[in-house]
């Protein structure tokens, strides 16, 4: 198989690819939620424009993939710790955001926090550690042997 790098995909690149994939999924879901929430409530969404969502969210998820990689590499049970910290972050962000900006904005922030937070806490660790995702056949056979 032809690779652009000298070596096969490293585990670090798998974590970044998982972060990018989760970021794209979260961006699509957040943009859809923002659009339909604005249509249903009549709330003009100006804070979360599509450009911010489609560039910012995948970048943040790639950074989260890097943080998850470091936690798994250097902390025992780092994946579980990442999930717990992600869920705590979602809960804290939701509590802080509620009743701060107004009823319409609270509903928008609640949905965006929940979509992004659940993807961050559950889908990112799953995609990054799944045996066949983002691996080629050589890496899969090497990981199966060890």
C-alpha positions in Angstrom: 0.0 0.0 0.0 1.3 3.5 -0.9 1.9 5.8 2.0 2.8 9.5 1.9 4.9 9.2 4.9 8.0 7.0 5.4 6.4 4.9 8.0 2.9 3.5 8.4 0.2 5.6 10.1 1.2 6.2 13.7 -1.2 5.9 16.5 -0.9 9.7 16.8 -2.3 10.1 13.3 -5.2 7.8 14.1 -6.1 10.0 17.0 -6.0 13.1 14.9 -8.1 11.5 12.2 -10.6 10.4 14.8 -10.7 13.9 16.1 -11.2 15.3 12.6 -13.9 12.8 11.8 -15.7 13.6 15.0 -15.3 17.3 14.4 -16.9 17.0 11.0 -19.8 15.0 12.4 -20.3 17.5 15.2 -20.0 20.5 12.8 -22.7 19.0 10.6 -25.0 18.2 13.5 -24.4 21.6 15.2 -25.1 23.5 11.9 -28.3 21.5 11.3 -29.4 22.0 14.9 -28.6 25.7 14.7 -30.5 26.1 11.4 -33.6 24.1 12.5 -33.6 25.7 16.0 -33.6 29.2 14.3 -36.4 28.2 12.0 -38.6 26.7 14.7 -38.1 29.5 17.3 -37.7 32.4 15.0 -34.4 33.2 16.7 -31.9 34.8 14.4 -28.6 33.0 15.0 -25.8 35.4 14.4 -23.2 34.0 16.8 -22.8 30.6 15.3 -22.4 31.2 11.6 -21.6 28.2 9.4 -18.0 29.4 8.8 -17.2 29.3 12.5 -18.9 26.0 13.0 -17.2 24.2 10.0 -13.7 25.5 10.8 -13.7 25.9 14.5 -15.4 22.6 15.6 -13.2 20.2 13.7 -10.1 22.1 14.8 -11.2 21.8 18.5 -11.9 18.1 18.0 -8.5 17.5 16.5 -7.0 19.2 19.6 -9.2 17.0 21.8 -7.9 14.0 19.8 -4.3 15.1 20.7 -5.2 15.5 24.3 -6.9 12.1 24.4 -3.8 10.6 22.7 -1.5 12.1 25.4 -3.9 10.9 28.2 -4.0 7.4 27.0 -0.2 7.2 26.4 0.8 8.6 29.8 -2.0 8.1 32.2 -3.3 4.7 33.3 -6.9 4.4 32.2 -6.6 7.7 30.4 -9.5 7.0 28.1 -11.9 6.6 31.0 -10.5 9.7 32.6 -11.0 11.6 29.3 -14.6 10.5 29.1 -15.3 11.5 32.7 -13.6 14.9 32.3 -15.5 15.5 29.0 -18.8 14.8 30.6 -17.9 17.1 33.5 -17.0 19.8 31.1 -20.3 19.4 29.3 -22.2 19.6 32.5 -20.3 22.7 33.7 -20.6 24.4 30.3 -24.4 23.7 30.3 -24.9 25.0 33.8 -22.9 28.2 33.1 -24.7 28.8 29.8 -28.2 28.4 31.1 -30.1 31.5 32.3 -27.2 33.7 31.2 -28.1 35.0 27.7 -31.9 34.6 27.4 -34.4 31.9 26.7 -33.7 31.5 23.0 -29.9 31.5 23.3 -30.1 29.1 26.2 -31.9 26.5 24.0 -29.3 27.0 21.3 -26.4 26.6 23.6 -27.9 23.6 25.4 -28.3 21.7 22.1 -24.8 22.6 20.8 -23.2 21.7 24.2 -25.0 18.4 24.3 -24.2 17.4 20.7 -20.5 18.4 20.9 -20.1 17.0 24.4 -21.6 13.6 23.8 -19.6 13.2 20.6 -16.4 14.3 22.4 -17.0 12.0 25.4 -18.1 8.8 23.6 -17.5 8.8 19.8 -14.0 10.2 19.9 -12.5 7.5 22.2 -14.4 4.8 20.3 -13.1 5.9 16.9 -9.6 6.4 18.1 -9.3 3.0 19.8 -11.4 0.9 17.4 -9.2 -1.8 15.9 -10.1 -1.4 12.2 -10.8 2.3 11.9 -8.0 4.4 10.4 -5.7 1.4 10.2 -4.3 -0.3 7.1 -4.0 -4.1 6.8 -0.3 -4.1 8.0 -1.1 -2.2 11.1 -4.1 -4.3 11.9 -2.1 -7.5 11.6 0.7 -6.0 13.8 -1.8 -5.0 16.4 -3.5 -8.4 16.3 -0.2 -10.1 16.8 0.8 -8.2 19.9 
